[in-house]
Amino acid sequence: MSVSLKQQTKEVEILKFNIVRDTIFILIGIVLAGFGLKGFLLPNSFIDGGAMGISLLISETTNVSLSILIVAINLPFLLFGYSQIGKQFAIKSIIAIIGLALIVHFIPYPLITTDKLLIAVFGGFFIGAGIGMAIRGGSVIDGTEVLAIHLSKKSGLTIGDIILIFNIIIFSFGAYILSIEIALYAILTYLVAAKTINFVIEGIEEYTGITIISDSSDKIRLMITEKLGRGATIYMGKGGYGKKSYNLKQIDIIYTVITRLEIASLRTEVDKIDPNAFIIMNSIKDTKGGMIKKRPLEK
């Protein structure tokens, strides 16, 4: 077998694996979101934010089926996303939203509770978990994020700011059409859903990039690789003090990525080696490759 044929076979296997993985994520996502809608929000006349909130609000005030509204409200956003993000994303999202509409229409989820606080919290949790799983599968089941991405490029607002403004408008209509109490619970549902989405996408580990500048850089590097069992990258740098560049001190800069659960341990070990070390920490959404997702070496 030639090298090119092996490479093609490997690429096909990777593509198949990614398709299966994304499909599983999307299926889990629409089942969870459907449970949040029919098991909590819909039977109790609650609403959420985003396109889902618009669908629920219209469904509560008209006789139009929620399944039809989910597709109809999201479709313009997804067609817009086709040009803004890509064909594959749009196709996956359309399939996911149609799947959610079918699940909401055909699967008889049981009514879980009529307690308003439980409805807001757990309804938001399951919807957020569903949206988060769908995003991990490369799709969305609420199209407002697509519009927010586009508008953030055209304005000085962040994606979060635009989604917040959009939801304030929805909740205001909810307060006027339904009641202020329902609108307040809807805000709680939205906040729980947003937090759950972040948790599902980023995970419990929440990786942190660590930059360390120290005169004892070699000892710190060995500590990171041997004691913590993590990888480290070394940059060549110079100290910033000094009027002339040739007088600046040469120094090794260490960069590593760890989970937030390991931050305290790393700082303790660095303090043992160099209490004056300069440490910079940056939050990282996710990583791929390297040693970060492997088991640390045994001490």
Residue frames as qw, qx, qy, qz and C-alpha x, y, z in Angstrom:
[[0.000, 0.888, 0.459, 0.000, 0.00, 0.00, 0.00],
 [0.415, 0.482, -0.023, 0.771, 1.45, 3.36, -1.07],
 [0.222, -0.192, -0.447, 0.845, 1.94, 6.24, 1.35],
 [0.270, -0.048, -0.158, -0.949, -0.77, 8.32, -0.36],
 [0.593, -0.268, -0.650, -0.393, -3.27, 5.45, -0.18],
 [0.486, -0.291, -0.680, 0.466, -2.52, 4.97, 3.52],
 [0.044, -0.109, -0.218, 0.969, -3.02, 8.68, 4.07],
 [0.435, -0.155, -0.392, -0.795, -6.35, 8.61, 2.22],
 [0.607, -0.304, -0.733, -0.055, -7.50, 5.58, 4.26],
 [0.353, -0.241, -0.548, 0.719, -6.52, 7.34, 7.47],
 [0.141, 0.007, -0.010, -0.990, -8.39, 10.49, 6.44],
 [0.546, -0.244, -0.573, -0.560, -11.53, 8.46, 5.63],
 [0.564, -0.318, -0.717, 0.260, -11.36, 6.74, 9.04],
 [0.177, -0.177, -0.357, 0.900, -10.96, 10.08, 10.81],
 [0.320, -0.096, -0.263, -0.905, -13.89, 11.51, 8.83],
 [0.597, -0.304, -0.690, -0.275, -16.10, 8.51, 9.73],
 [0.458, -0.289, -0.638, 0.547, -15.16, 8.78, 13.40],
 [0.013, -0.091, -0.158, 0.983, -15.94, 12.51, 13.46],
 [0.447, -0.197, -0.453, -0.746, -19.31, 11.98, 11.76],
 [0.610, -0.347, -0.712, -0.002, -20.30, 9.27, 14.25],
 [0.360, -0.241, -0.499, 0.750, -19.10, 11.35, 17.22],
 [0.131, -0.001, -0.031, -0.991, -20.90, 14.49, 16.05],
 [0.520, -0.270, -0.595, -0.550, -24.10, 12.52, 15.36],
 [0.548, -0.361, -0.703, 0.275, -24.08, 11.07, 18.87],
 [0.188, -0.185, -0.317, 0.911, -23.54, 14.52, 20.41],
 [0.290, -0.086, -0.262, -0.917, -26.38, 16.02, 18.36],
 [0.565, -0.318, -0.703, -0.291, -28.77, 13.14, 19.17],
 [0.450, -0.360, -0.623, 0.528, -28.07, 13.45, 22.89],
 [0.072, -0.084, -0.098, 0.989, -28.46, 17.24, 22.60],
 [0.400, -0.195, -0.381, -0.810, -31.90, 17.21, 20.97],
 [0.586, -0.373, -0.719, -0.032, -33.19, 14.54, 23.38],
 [0.375, -0.308, -0.495, 0.721, -32.06, 16.60, 26.40],
 [0.090, 0.027, -0.059, -0.994, -33.46, 19.84, 24.98],
 [0.482, -0.284, -0.607, -0.565, -36.75, 18.10, 24.18],
 [0.529, -0.395, -0.700, 0.273, -36.94, 16.84, 27.75],
 [0.204, -0.224, -0.300, 0.905, -36.35, 20.36, 29.10],
 [0.255, -0.077, -0.289, -0.920, -39.08, 21.76, 26.86],
 [0.612, -0.265, -0.546, -0.506, -41.83, 19.14, 27.26],
 [0.615, -0.289, -0.677, 0.283, -40.98, 17.92, 30.74],
 [0.336, -0.400, -0.387, 0.760, -40.69, 21.38, 32.31],
 [0.019, -0.221, 0.060, 0.973, -41.28, 24.58, 30.31],
 [0.240, -0.142, -0.606, -0.745, -44.03, 23.91, 27.78],
 [0.379, -0.491, -0.779, -0.093, -46.67, 22.28, 30.07],
 [0.356, -0.612, -0.452, 0.543, -46.23, 25.13, 32.59],
 [0.255, 0.910, 0.260, 0.200, -46.35, 28.02, 30.08],
 [0.476, -0.704, 0.197, 0.489, -42.73, 29.00, 30.74],
 [0.623, 0.775, -0.058, 0.093, -40.41, 30.61, 28.18],
 [0.753, -0.295, 0.155, 0.568, -36.67, 30.75, 27.57],
 [0.001, -0.766, 0.219, 0.604, -34.37, 33.13, 25.73],
 [0.172, -0.296, 0.746, 0.571, -33.23, 33.13, 22.12],
 [0.418, 0.052, -0.603, -0.677, -35.09, 31.62, 19.17],
 [0.319, -0.251, -0.909, 0.096, -36.46, 28.97, 21.52],
 [0.004, -0.384, -0.517, 0.765, -37.98, 31.72, 23.67],
 [0.334, 0.235, -0.251, -0.877, -39.62, 33.31, 20.63],
 [0.413, -0.060, -0.835, -0.359, -41.05, 29.91, 19.62],
 [0.234, -0.334, -0.831, 0.379, -42.41, 29.28, 23.13],
 [0.102, 0.345, 0.269, -0.893, -43.87, 32.78, 23.36],
 [0.416, 0.150, -0.442, -0.780, -45.70, 32.50, 20.02],
 [0.389, -0.130, -0.904, -0.120, -46.85, 28.97, 20.87],
 [0.117, -0.340, -0.723, 0.590, -48.36, 30.23, 24.13],
 [0.213, 0.439, 0.170, -0.856, -50.26, 33.05, 22.46],
 [0.563, 0.317, -0.410, -0.644, -51.42, 31.24, 19.30],
 [0.912, -0.010, 0.321, -0.255, -52.54, 27.77, 18.30],
 [0.617, 0.628, -0.473, -0.044, -49.45, 27.14, 16.17],
 [0.962, -0.204, -0.118, 0.135, -47.55, 23.95, 17.05],
 [0.395, -0.818, 0.359, 0.213, -44.22, 24.46, 18.84],
 [0.748, -0.040, 0.544, 0.379, -42.59, 21.91, 16.49],
 [0.497, 0.707, 0.345, 0.367, -43.43, 24.05, 13.46],
 [0.095, -0.992, 0.042, -0.070, -42.31, 27.24, 15.19],
 [0.666, -0.552, 0.377, 0.333, -38.94, 25.76, 16.21],
 [0.647, 0.196, 0.504, 0.537, -38.11, 25.14, 12.56],
 [0.266, 0.833, 0.354, 0.332, -39.72, 28.32, 11.20],
 [0.266, -0.960, 0.063, 0.056, -38.07, 30.71, 13.68],
 [0.621, -0.528, 0.441, 0.376, -34.61, 29.12, 13.41],
 [0.748, 0.400, 0.425, 0.316, -34.53, 28.64, 9.64],
 [0.299, 0.933, -0.001, 0.203, -33.71, 32.28, 8.71],
 [0.395, -0.816, 0.419, 0.045, -30.84, 32.31, 11.20],
 [0.770, -0.165, 0.571, 0.235, -29.44, 29.06, 9.78],
 [0.643, 0.654, 0.288, 0.276, -29.70, 30.24, 6.17],
 [0.019, 0.969, -0.207, 0.133, -27.78, 33.30, 7.30],
 [0.618, -0.590, 0.512, 0.086, -25.27, 31.01, 9.01],
 [0.870, 0.308, 0.325, 0.208, -24.74, 29.17, 5.73],
 [0.482, 0.784, -0.027, 0.389, -23.00, 32.23, 4.30],
 [0.226, -0.878, 0.307, -0.290, -21.36, 33.33, 7.54],
 [0.594, -0.523, 0.603, -0.099, -20.00, 30.07, 8.98],
 [0.037, 0.350, -0.871, -0.343, -20.23, 27.35, 6.34],
 [0.662, 0.020, -0.509, -0.550, -22.25, 24.71, 4.54],
 [0.513, -0.035, -0.839, 0.176, -21.43, 21.84, 6.90],
 [0.004, -0.092, -0.593, 0.800, -22.46, 23.84, 9.95],
 [0.486, 0.086, -0.044, -0.869, -25.75, 24.91, 8.35],
 [0.662, 0.012, -0.659, -0.356, -26.66, 21.37, 7.24],
 [0.384, -0.074, -0.823, 0.413, -25.89, 19.90, 10.68],
 [0.125, 0.109, 0.435, -0.885, -27.90, 22.63, 12.40],
 [0.579, 0.044, -0.278, -0.765, -30.92, 22.23, 10.11],
 [0.633, -0.048, -0.767, -0.094, -30.91, 18.46, 10.74],
 [0.247, -0.079, -0.727, 0.635, -30.56, 19.04, 14.51],
 [0.296, 0.089, 0.231, -0.923, -33.44, 21.54, 14.64],
 [0.669, 0.010, -0.464, -0.580, -35.72, 19.34, 12.52],
 [0.538, -0.041, -0.821, 0.185, -34.79, 16.44, 14.83],
 [0.020, -0.083, -0.585, 0.807, -35.68, 18.54, 17.89],
 [0.499, 0.052, -0.077, -0.862, -39.01, 19.51, 16.32],
 [0.683, -0.014, -0.658, -0.317, -39.83, 15.85, 15.62],
 [0.386, -0.061, -0.798, 0.458, -38.89, 14.81, 19.16],
 [0.176, 0.074, 0.379, -0.905, -41.01, 17.58, 20.69],
 [0.597, 0.062, -0.255, -0.758, -43.95, 16.58, 18.49],
 [0.772, 0.029, -0.575, -0.271, -43.83, 12.79, 18.76],
 [0.483, 0.031, -0.767, 0.421, -42.13, 11.80, 22.05],
 [0.499, -0.712, -0.308, -0.386, -44.54, 11.95, 25.04],
 [0.325, 0.267, -0.592, 0.687, -42.22, 13.28, 27.75],
 [0.422, -0.618, -0.652, 0.123, -43.83, 13.12, 31.22],
 [0.137, -0.848, 0.033, -0.510, -44.60, 16.28, 33.19],
 [0.580, 0.110, -0.612, 0.526, -41.91, 16.34, 35.88],
 [0.268, -0.403, -0.544, 0.685, -43.04, 19.11, 38.24],
 [0.037, 0.825, 0.421, 0.375, -45.29, 22.14, 38.60],
 [0.486, -0.718, -0.121, 0.483, -43.03, 23.93, 41.09],
 [0.380, 0.924, 0.027, 0.033, -42.00, 27.20, 39.40],
 [0.226, -0.821, 0.512, 0.113, -38.49, 27.33, 40.80],
 [0.658, -0.152, 0.716, 0.176, -37.76, 23.72, 39.82],
 [0.655, 0.650, 0.379, 0.070, -39.21, 24.35, 36.36],
 [0.205, 0.960, -0.187, -0.026, -36.95, 27.38, 35.81],
 [0.342, -0.686, 0.635, 0.097, -33.79, 25.73, 37.14],
 [0.597, -0.090, 0.783, 0.149, -34.06, 22.23, 35.71],
 [0.622, 0.707, 0.336, -0.033, -35.80, 23.30, 32.52],
 [0.181, 0.929, -0.311, -0.086, -32.89, 25.66, 31.90],
 [0.464, -0.520, 0.708, 0.114, -30.41, 22.95, 32.86],
 [0.698, 0.190, 0.680, 0.122, -31.70, 20.38, 30.37],
 [0.517, 0.841, 0.163, 0.002, -32.11, 22.92, 27.56],
 [0.042, -0.891, 0.442, 0.097, -28.60, 24.25, 28.22],
 [0.578, -0.310, 0.741, 0.140, -27.17, 20.73, 28.29],
 [0.704, 0.481, 0.518, 0.068, -28.92, 19.98, 25.00],
 [0.351, 0.933, -0.070, -0.021, -27.63, 23.14, 23.32],
 [0.275, -0.757, 0.582, 0.109, -24.12, 22.47, 24.65],
 [0.680, -0.056, 0.716, 0.148, -24.08, 18.89, 23.32],
 [0.627, 0.701, 0.335, 0.054, -25.35, 20.08, 19.93],
 [0.120, 0.947, -0.291, -0.070, -22.57, 22.69, 19.79],
 [0.468, -0.511, 0.707, 0.143, -20.01, 19.99, 20.57],
 [0.682, 0.264, 0.666, 0.148, -21.45, 18.12, 17.61],
 [0.280, -0.071, 0.436, 0.852, -20.82, 21.11, 15.34],
 [0.089, -0.550, -0.616, -0.557, -24.37, 22.47, 15.18],
 [0.131, -0.024, 0.417, -0.899, -26.82, 24.72, 17.01],
 [0.090, -0.511, -0.846, -0.124, -30.45, 24.24, 17.99],
 [0.055, -0.873, -0.337, 0.349, -30.93, 27.94, 18.71],
 [0.624, 0.502, 0.253, 0.542, -30.03, 30.16, 15.78],
 [0.102, -0.991, -0.074, -0.043, -29.65, 33.48, 17.59],
 [0.640, -0.546, 0.301, 0.448, -25.96, 32.74, 18.23],
 [0.603, 0.310, 0.457, 0.575, -25.37, 32.90, 14.46],
 [0.106, 0.889, 0.259, 0.363, -26.87, 36.40, 14.25],
 [0.486, -0.859, 0.066, 0.146, -24.90, 37.47, 17.33],
 [0.721, -0.195, 0.350, 0.565, -21.62, 36.36, 15.74],
 [0.423, 0.553, 0.395, 0.599, -22.36, 38.45, 12.64],
 [0.131, -0.936, -0.195, -0.261, -23.50, 41.55, 14.53],
 [0.649, -0.674, 0.091, 0.339, -20.47, 41.42, 16.84],
 [0.635, 0.053, 0.345, 0.689, -18.23, 41.82, 13.78],
 [0.183, 0.666, 0.379, 0.616, -20.20, 44.85, 12.62],
 [0.334, -0.867, -0.064, -0.364, -20.41, 46.58, 16.00],
 [0.135, 0.580, -0.630, 0.497, -18.30, 47.11, 19.08],
 [0.743, -0.351, 0.284, -0.493, -20.44, 44.70, 21.11],
 [0.113, -0.300, 0.947, -0.001, -19.43, 41.20, 22.13],
 [0.413, -0.153, -0.812, -0.382, -21.47, 38.11, 21.25],
 [0.272, -0.364, -0.788, 0.416, -22.60, 37.87, 24.88],
 [0.079, 0.312, 0.204, -0.924, -23.77, 41.51, 24.86],
 [0.378, 0.068, -0.492, -0.781, -25.85, 41.01, 21.71],
 [0.428, -0.245, -0.864, -0.105, -27.48, 37.82, 23.01],
 [0.166, -0.355, -0.630, 0.670, -28.24, 39.59, 26.29],
 [0.224, 0.243, -0.037, -0.943, -29.92, 42.53, 24.48],
 [0.429, -0.038, -0.713, -0.553, -31.86, 40.11, 22.29],
 [0.388, -0.305, -0.856, 0.154, -33.09, 38.21, 25.33],
 [0.010, -0.285, -0.421, 0.861, -34.04, 41.38, 27.23],
 [0.385, 0.100, -0.314, -0.862, -36.39, 42.20, 24.34],
 [0.507, -0.148, -0.809, -0.258, -37.89, 38.69, 24.46],
 [0.302, -0.303, -0.757, 0.493, -38.34, 38.79, 28.24],
 [0.142, 0.190, 0.158, -0.959, -39.96, 42.22, 27.98],
 [0.524, -0.023, -0.504, -0.686, -42.54, 40.85, 25.55],
 [0.484, -0.181, -0.852, 0.089, -42.97, 37.87, 27.88],
 [0.105, -0.244, -0.572, 0.776, -43.70, 40.19, 30.79],
 [0.331, 0.160, -0.071, -0.927, -46.23, 42.12, 28.74],
 [0.593, 0.013, -0.598, -0.539, -48.00, 39.15, 27.12],
 [0.639, -0.215, -0.734, 0.082, -47.82, 36.58, 29.94],
 [0.517, -0.840, -0.159, -0.048, -46.81, 38.09, 33.28],
 [0.049, 0.844, -0.471, 0.253, -43.88, 39.75, 35.00],
 [0.711, -0.432, 0.534, -0.152, -43.48, 36.68, 37.21],
 [0.918, 0.278, 0.264, 0.105, -43.12, 34.38, 34.20],
 [0.477, 0.817, -0.196, 0.258, -40.59, 36.80, 32.66],
 [0.287, -0.765, 0.526, -0.236, -38.52, 36.79, 35.87],
 [0.840, -0.171, 0.513, -0.033, -38.51, 33.00, 35.95],
 [0.800, 0.579, 0.083, 0.130, -37.56, 33.04, 32.26],
 [0.149, 0.867, -0.424, 0.216, -34.49, 35.10, 33.12],
 [0.581, -0.500, 0.624, -0.152, -33.52, 32.47, 35.69],
 [0.906, 0.236, 0.350, 0.004, -34.07, 29.74, 33.09],
 [0.577, 0.787, -0.143, 0.167, -31.83, 31.60, 30.65],
 [0.131, -0.803, 0.544, -0.206, -29.05, 32.09, 33.21],
 [0.757, -0.258, 0.594, -0.092, -29.09, 28.41, 34.20],
 [0.856, 0.464, 0.222, 0.060, -29.09, 27.36, 30.54],
 [0.366, 0.867, -0.296, 0.166, -26.17, 29.70, 29.71],
 [0.356, -0.666, 0.633, -0.170, -24.10, 28.38, 32.62],
 [0.851, -0.008, 0.521, -0.064, -24.87, 24.78, 31.66],
 [0.733, 0.677, -0.010, 0.066, -23.85, 25.42, 28.05],
 [0.111, 0.831, -0.512, 0.186, -20.46, 26.71, 29.23],
 [0.603, -0.427, 0.648, -0.182, -20.05, 23.72, 31.52],
 [0.893, 0.251, 0.371, -0.040, -20.88, 21.20, 28.78],
 [0.628, 0.756, -0.120, 0.140, -18.62, 22.85, 26.20],
 [0.121, 0.784, -0.521, 0.315, -15.65, 23.67, 28.41],
 [0.790, -0.094, -0.588, 0.144, -15.95, 20.81, 30.91],
 [0.640, -0.754, -0.137, 0.050, -15.05, 20.75, 34.57],
 [0.788, -0.122, 0.000, 0.603, -11.32, 20.95, 33.94],
 [0.103, 0.992, 0.078, -0.004, -11.19, 24.45, 32.43],
 [0.812, 0.106, -0.002, 0.574, -7.64, 24.45, 31.11],
 [0.179, -0.964, 0.039, 0.193, -5.28, 27.24, 32.09],
 [0.718, 0.518, -0.133, 0.447, -2.23, 28.41, 30.16],
 [0.578, -0.771, 0.018, 0.266, 0.69, 29.22, 32.48],
 [0.560, 0.678, -0.200, 0.432, 3.65, 31.42, 31.52],
 [0.708, -0.660, -0.027, 0.250, 6.56, 31.39, 33.99],
 [0.443, 0.757, -0.260, 0.404, 9.56, 33.73, 33.91],
 [0.721, -0.676, 0.148, 0.022, 12.31, 32.81, 36.32],
 [0.104, 0.758, -0.644, -0.019, 16.08, 32.60, 36.67],
 [0.385, -0.231, 0.886, -0.114, 15.54, 28.96, 37.70],
 [0.692, 0.318, -0.165, -0.626, 13.65, 28.09, 34.53],
 [0.495, 0.288, -0.810, -0.129, 15.44, 24.76, 33.99],
 [0.021, -0.010, 0.883, -0.470, 14.54, 23.49, 37.48],
 [0.518, 0.272, 0.333, -0.740, 10.93, 24.60, 36.98],
 [0.629, 0.351, -0.486, -0.494, 10.80, 22.85, 33.61],
 [0.334, 0.164, -0.923, 0.102, 12.02, 19.61, 35.14],
 [0.238, 0.104, 0.710, -0.655, 9.48, 19.94, 37.95],
 [0.615, 0.319, 0.018, -0.721, 6.63, 20.38, 35.44],
 [0.655, 0.336, -0.590, -0.332, 7.66, 17.44, 33.26],
 [0.401, 0.164, -0.875, 0.217, 8.84, 15.03, 35.95],
 [0.056, 0.097, 0.744, -0.658, 6.76, 15.84, 39.03],
 [0.500, 0.346, 0.266, -0.748, 3.51, 17.08, 37.48],
 [0.507, 0.162, 0.815, 0.229, 3.82, 14.95, 34.35],
 [0.409, 0.829, 0.301, -0.235, 2.89, 17.81, 32.03],
 [0.675, 0.392, 0.222, 0.584, 4.50, 19.13, 28.86],
 [0.209, -0.829, -0.046, 0.517, 6.35, 22.43, 28.70],
 [0.612, 0.645, 0.181, 0.421, 7.48, 24.72, 25.90],
 [0.501, -0.545, -0.012, 0.672, 10.53, 26.97, 26.25],
 [0.383, 0.878, 0.167, 0.232, 10.73, 30.40, 24.62],
 [0.589, -0.024, -0.098, 0.802, 13.92, 32.42, 24.36],
 [0.061, -0.930, -0.313, -0.186, 13.44, 35.92, 25.77],
 [0.416, 0.293, -0.274, 0.816, 15.16, 38.98, 27.15],
 [0.246, -0.569, -0.541, 0.569, 14.60, 41.02, 30.27],
 [0.199, 0.836, 0.415, 0.299, 12.76, 44.30, 29.68],
 [0.328, -0.912, 0.005, 0.249, 14.99, 46.54, 31.81],
 [0.610, -0.251, 0.355, 0.663, 17.93, 48.34, 30.30],
 [0.241, 0.776, -0.045, -0.581, 18.57, 51.24, 27.92],
 [0.290, 0.552, -0.658, -0.421, 20.55, 49.24, 25.35],
 [0.920, 0.072, -0.130, -0.362, 19.37, 45.98, 23.83],
 [0.694, 0.341, -0.602, 0.198, 22.76, 44.23, 24.06],
 [0.025, -0.354, 0.676, -0.645, 22.71, 44.71, 27.84],
 [0.759, -0.194, 0.034, -0.620, 19.37, 42.95, 28.27],
 [0.369, -0.325, 0.854, -0.172, 19.53, 39.66, 30.14],
 [0.519, 0.090, -0.731, -0.433, 18.78, 36.47, 28.16],
 [0.435, -0.114, 0.700, -0.554, 16.14, 34.31, 29.87],
 [0.165, -0.134, -0.927, -0.310, 14.12, 31.14, 29.18],
 [0.510, -0.041, 0.180, -0.840, 10.34, 31.58, 29.33],
 [0.067, 0.068, 0.995, -0.019, 8.30, 28.48, 30.19],
 [0.572, 0.014, -0.099, -0.814, 4.80, 27.89, 28.89],
 [0.047, -0.053, -0.996, 0.045, 2.59, 25.00, 30.00],
 [0.557, -0.244, -0.268, -0.747, -1.10, 24.09, 30.03],
 [0.105, -0.037, -0.922, 0.372, -2.71, 22.50, 33.09],
 [0.330, -0.620, -0.642, -0.308, -6.19, 22.06, 34.52],
 [0.236, -0.714, 0.127, -0.647, -7.47, 24.47, 37.15],
 [0.874, -0.469, -0.082, -0.098, -7.31, 21.62, 39.68],
 [0.856, 0.008, -0.101, 0.507, -3.52, 21.59, 39.28],
 [0.185, 0.828, -0.058, 0.527, -2.92, 25.33, 39.67],
 [0.554, -0.783, 0.195, -0.204, -2.40, 25.25, 43.43],
 [0.919, -0.202, 0.212, 0.264, 0.06, 22.36, 43.16],
 [0.650, 0.520, 0.079, 0.548, 2.03, 24.12, 40.41],
 [0.046, -0.879, 0.106, -0.462, 2.26, 27.39, 42.34],
 [0.745, -0.634, 0.206, -0.033, 3.44, 25.57, 45.46],
 [0.892, 0.009, 0.207, 0.402, 6.18, 23.76, 43.54],
 [0.441, 0.696, 0.040, 0.565, 7.28, 26.95, 41.76],
 [0.337, -0.879, 0.130, -0.312, 7.46, 28.80, 45.11],
 [0.872, -0.408, 0.194, 0.188, 9.75, 26.08, 46.42],
 [0.762, 0.225, 0.207, 0.571, 12.14, 26.67, 43.53],
 [0.269, 0.176, 0.061, 0.945, 11.84, 30.43, 43.03],
 [0.045, -0.647, -0.622, 0.439, 9.51, 32.52, 45.24],
 [0.042, 0.615, -0.062, -0.785, 10.15, 35.53, 42.98],
 [0.265, 0.148, 0.795, 0.526, 9.11, 33.80, 39.75],
 [0.355, 0.280, -0.017, -0.892, 6.73, 35.82, 37.56],
 [0.230, 0.230, 0.942, 0.084, 3.63, 33.74, 36.70],
 [0.392, 0.186, -0.158, -0.887, 0.94, 34.67, 34.17],
 [0.318, 0.222, 0.916, -0.101, -2.30, 32.66, 33.89],
 [0.383, 0.193, -0.308, -0.850, -4.75, 32.67, 30.98],
 [0.686, 0.174, 0.590, -0.390, -8.01, 30.79, 30.65],
 [0.122, 0.255, -0.792, -0.541, -8.17, 28.32, 27.73],
 [0.751, 0.067, -0.013, -0.657, -11.39, 26.90, 26.27],
 [0.976, 0.021, 0.201, -0.076, -10.02, 23.54, 25.13],
 [0.109, -0.670, 0.677, 0.283, -6.87, 21.76, 23.96],
 [0.950, 0.279, 0.010, -0.141, -5.94, 19.01, 21.52],
 [0.768, 0.421, -0.356, 0.325, -2.85, 16.85, 21.46],
 [0.042, 0.640, -0.528, 0.557, 0.15, 17.18, 23.74],
 [0.370, -0.010, -0.862, 0.347, 0.14, 15.80, 27.26],
 [0.295, -0.212, 0.278, -0.889, -2.66, 17.81, 28.85],
 [0.802, -0.095, -0.056, -0.588, -5.32, 15.11, 28.43],
 [0.725, 0.145, -0.664, 0.110, -3.03, 12.24, 29.34],
 [0.750, -0.620, -0.224, 0.057, -2.63, 10.85, 32.83],
 [0.055, -0.884, 0.424, -0.188, 0.08, 12.66, 34.81],
 [0.590, 0.315, -0.706, 0.232, 3.18, 10.68, 35.63],
 [0.763, -0.558, -0.325, 0.040, 3.15, 8.87, 38.95],
 [0.155, -0.895, 0.353, -0.225, 5.18, 10.66, 41.57]]
